[in-house]
Amino acid sequence: MLHEKKFYLAVLLSVAAIIAGTIWPETKKDSPLVSGTFLELLNSSLQSQTVLFILPLAAVLPCGEEYLREKDSRFLRFLIIRRSKVVYCLDKVVTTALSGAMVWFLGAFFAGLFFFLLFFSREVLWSWPTSTIFALFATLGRILLSASSLASLSAVAGALGGSVYLAFGVPFLLWYACIILRERYFEALYCIDPTEWIMAENDWGSNQMGLWMFLLLLALFCAVLHWMVLEWKLREI
């Protein structure tokens, strides 16, 4: 994964999306910024429409069509003989699930570093408010779980459909189909809306625990589904 150019392209895309979605604060020459400005900027940028649009694209780039590429190059049979089918499946499922999350973790890190260098020295106090840090990590955690689910779903679509276009297109289409369904037909059913998964604006129980359980189970379900599809496909080899 780390040796692929697509991975670094996805990270670059995520950084660009975060910065493009930033609502820049008004600054005056002799007026300091509020403490924690760079953290609040990063948190609000991670919830921007730009990030919500790019999220399903960047998450699937590193490993979405990995199985298809190995199969078409006849490298897959060599890997299975060398590792065994179980080890191959485990490696692919774990790597794919982590790839989507890793892309957005690094994207948030580099964007946060950019905001830090740009604004931290201009803040009134050199301190990081605890509430802002918790809010930032909560938003980032929800994005990482969503990206992991998307990456696994991409691999499933690619393996089942035998097409790179399906691997990259199905997660994006499903992502926006869920948003449209909620906005136009099922307004009260906010649990199907990916925007809600990231922004957590509605009631999910104490400390939004219901949302965390939902996203975790969704990521696990997509990973298990990926494993099952790989096992089924490898029977043909």
C-alpha positions as CSV (number, residue, x, y, z in Angstrom):
1,M,0.0,0.0,0.0
2,L,2.7,2.5,1.0
3,H,4.6,1.7,-2.2
4,E,1.8,2.7,-4.5
5,K,1.6,6.1,-6.1
6,K,-2.2,6.0,-5.8
7,F,-1.9,6.0,-2.0
8,Y,0.0,9.3,-2.0
9,L,-2.3,10.7,-4.7
10,A,-5.3,9.9,-2.4
11,V,-3.5,11.6,0.6
12,L,-2.8,14.7,-1.6
13,L,-6.5,14.7,-2.7
14,S,-7.7,14.5,0.9
15,V,-5.4,17.4,2.0
16,A,-6.6,19.5,-1.0
17,A,-10.2,18.8,0.0
18,I,-9.7,19.8,3.6
19,I,-8.0,23.0,2.7
20,A,-10.5,23.8,-0.1
21,G,-13.3,23.4,2.4
22,T,-11.9,25.8,4.9
23,I,-13.8,28.9,6.0
24,W,-10.9,31.2,6.7
25,P,-11.1,33.5,9.8
26,E,-11.0,37.2,9.4
27,T,-7.7,38.5,10.6
28,K,-6.4,41.9,11.4
29,K,-2.8,43.0,11.6
30,D,-2.6,43.7,15.3
31,S,-5.4,41.5,16.5
32,P,-4.5,38.0,17.9
33,L,-6.6,35.0,17.1
34,V,-8.6,33.0,19.7
35,S,-6.8,30.1,21.3
36,G,-7.3,26.9,19.4
37,T,-8.1,28.5,16.1
38,F,-6.1,26.1,14.0
39,L,-7.8,23.1,15.7
40,E,-11.3,24.6,15.1
41,L,-10.4,25.3,11.5
42,L,-9.4,21.7,10.9
43,N,-12.5,20.4,12.6
44,S,-14.9,22.6,10.6
45,S,-13.0,21.8,7.4
46,L,-13.4,18.0,8.0
47,Q,-17.1,18.6,8.1
48,S,-17.2,20.7,4.9
49,Q,-19.2,19.8,1.8
50,T,-15.9,19.5,-0.1
51,V,-14.6,16.8,2.2
52,L,-18.0,15.0,2.1
53,F,-17.7,15.0,-1.7
54,I,-14.1,13.8,-1.9
55,L,-14.3,11.3,1.0
56,P,-15.7,8.3,-1.1
57,L,-13.2,9.1,-3.9
58,A,-10.0,9.3,-1.9
59,A,-10.8,6.4,0.4
60,V,-11.1,3.9,-2.4
61,L,-8.1,4.9,-4.5
62,P,-5.3,2.9,-2.8
63,C,-6.7,-0.6,-2.7
64,G,-10.1,-0.6,-4.4
65,E,-8.9,-2.5,-7.6
66,E,-5.9,-4.3,-6.0
67,Y,-7.5,-7.8,-6.4
68,L,-8.4,-7.1,-10.1
69,R,-4.9,-5.9,-10.9
70,E,-3.3,-9.0,-9.3
71,K,-5.7,-11.3,-11.0
72,D,-5.2,-9.7,-14.5
73,S,-1.4,-9.8,-14.1
74,R,-1.5,-13.5,-13.2
75,F,0.4,-12.6,-10.0
76,L,-2.5,-13.8,-7.8
77,R,-1.8,-17.5,-8.3
78,F,1.8,-16.9,-7.2
79,L,0.7,-15.1,-4.1
80,I,-1.7,-17.9,-3.1
81,I,0.9,-20.6,-3.6
82,R,3.4,-18.6,-1.6
83,R,1.1,-17.5,1.3
84,S,-2.0,-19.7,1.2
85,K,-5.5,-18.5,0.5
86,V,-6.3,-17.7,4.2
87,V,-3.2,-15.5,4.6
88,Y,-3.9,-13.8,1.3
89,C,-7.5,-13.0,2.3
90,L,-6.5,-11.8,5.7
91,D,-3.8,-9.5,4.3
92,K,-6.1,-8.0,1.6
93,V,-9.0,-7.5,4.1
94,V,-6.9,-5.8,6.7
95,T,-4.8,-3.7,4.2
96,T,-7.9,-2.5,2.3
97,A,-9.8,-1.6,5.5
98,L,-6.8,0.3,6.8
99,S,-6.0,2.0,3.5
100,G,-9.1,4.2,3.4
101,A,-8.6,5.3,7.1
102,M,-4.9,5.9,6.6
103,V,-5.5,8.2,3.7
104,W,-7.7,10.5,5.7
105,F,-5.6,10.3,8.8
106,L,-2.6,11.5,7.0
107,G,-4.7,14.0,5.1
108,A,-5.9,15.5,8.4
109,F,-2.4,15.4,9.8
110,F,-0.8,17.4,7.0
111,A,-3.7,19.8,6.8
112,G,-3.6,20.3,10.5
113,L,0.2,20.9,10.3
114,F,-0.5,23.5,7.6
115,F,-3.1,25.3,9.8
116,F,-0.7,25.1,12.8
117,L,2.2,26.8,10.9
118,L,-0.2,29.4,9.6
119,F,-2.2,30.4,12.7
120,F,-0.7,29.0,15.9
121,S,1.9,31.7,16.4
122,R,-0.8,34.4,16.0
123,E,-3.1,33.0,18.7
124,V,-3.6,34.9,21.9
125,L,-2.7,32.0,24.2
126,W,-0.5,29.0,23.3
127,S,-2.9,26.4,24.6
128,W,-5.1,23.7,23.1
129,P,-8.7,23.8,24.5
130,T,-9.7,20.3,25.6
131,S,-13.2,20.5,24.2
132,T,-11.9,21.5,20.8
133,I,-9.4,18.6,20.8
134,F,-12.2,16.1,21.7
135,A,-14.5,17.5,19.0
136,L,-11.7,17.2,16.4
137,F,-10.8,13.7,17.3
138,A,-14.5,12.7,17.3
139,T,-15.0,14.1,13.8
140,L,-11.8,12.5,12.6
141,G,-12.7,9.1,14.1
142,R,-16.0,9.1,12.3
143,I,-14.3,9.9,9.0
144,L,-11.8,7.1,9.5
145,L,-14.5,4.5,10.2
146,S,-16.5,5.7,7.2
147,A,-13.4,5.7,4.9
148,S,-12.6,2.2,6.1
149,S,-16.1,1.0,5.2
150,L,-15.9,2.7,1.7
151,A,-12.5,1.1,1.0
152,S,-13.8,-2.4,1.8
153,L,-17.0,-1.8,-0.2
154,S,-14.9,-0.7,-3.1
155,A,-12.9,-4.0,-3.1
156,V,-16.2,-6.0,-2.8
157,A,-17.7,-4.2,-5.8
158,G,-14.5,-4.6,-7.9
159,A,-14.2,-8.3,-7.1
160,L,-17.8,-9.1,-7.8
161,G,-18.2,-6.9,-10.9
162,G,-14.7,-7.6,-12.3
163,S,-14.4,-3.9,-13.2
164,V,-12.2,-1.1,-12.0
165,Y,-15.1,1.3,-12.8
166,L,-17.4,-0.5,-10.4
167,A,-14.7,-0.6,-7.8
168,F,-14.3,3.2,-7.9
169,G,-17.9,4.1,-8.8
170,V,-20.2,1.9,-6.6
171,P,-19.1,3.4,-3.2
172,F,-19.4,7.0,-4.6
173,L,-22.9,6.2,-6.0
174,L,-24.1,4.5,-2.8
175,W,-22.7,7.3,-0.7
176,Y,-24.8,9.9,-2.5
177,A,-27.8,7.7,-3.0
178,C,-28.0,7.5,0.8
179,I,-27.8,11.3,1.1
180,I,-30.5,11.8,-1.5
181,L,-32.8,9.2,0.0
182,R,-32.6,10.9,3.4
183,E,-33.0,14.5,2.0
184,R,-35.9,13.7,-0.4
185,Y,-37.8,10.8,1.0
186,F,-36.9,9.8,4.5
187,E,-36.0,12.9,6.4
188,A,-36.5,11.3,9.8
189,L,-34.3,8.4,9.0
190,Y,-31.0,10.2,9.6
191,C,-29.1,7.0,10.3
192,I,-28.8,6.3,6.5
193,D,-27.3,9.7,5.8
194,P,-23.4,9.8,5.5
195,T,-23.5,13.5,6.2
196,E,-24.9,12.7,9.6
197,W,-22.2,10.1,10.1
198,I,-19.6,12.8,9.9
199,M,-21.4,15.8,11.5
200,A,-23.4,13.9,14.2
201,E,-26.0,16.6,14.4
202,N,-28.9,14.4,15.7
203,D,-29.4,12.3,18.9
204,W,-27.5,9.0,18.9
205,G,-27.7,8.4,22.7
206,S,-25.3,9.3,25.4
207,N,-22.0,10.7,24.0
208,Q,-23.2,9.7,20.5
209,M,-22.5,6.1,21.5
210,G,-25.1,4.8,19.0
211,L,-23.3,6.4,16.1
212,W,-20.0,5.0,17.1
213,M,-21.4,1.5,17.4
214,F,-23.1,1.9,14.0
215,L,-20.0,3.1,12.2
216,L,-17.9,0.4,13.9
217,L,-20.3,-2.4,13.0
218,L,-20.6,-1.0,9.4
219,A,-16.8,-1.1,9.0
220,L,-16.7,-4.7,10.4
221,F,-19.6,-5.8,8.2
222,C,-17.9,-4.4,5.0
223,A,-14.6,-6.1,6.0
224,V,-16.3,-9.5,6.6
225,L,-18.2,-9.1,3.3
226,H,-14.8,-8.5,1.6
227,W,-13.4,-11.6,3.2
228,M,-16.4,-13.7,2.1
229,V,-16.2,-12.4,-1.5
230,L,-12.5,-13.1,-1.7
231,E,-12.9,-16.6,-0.4
232,W,-15.6,-17.3,-3.0
233,K,-13.6,-15.8,-5.9
234,L,-10.4,-17.8,-4.9
235,R,-12.3,-21.0,-5.3
236,E,-12.1,-20.5,-9.0
237,I,-8.3,-20.5,-8.9
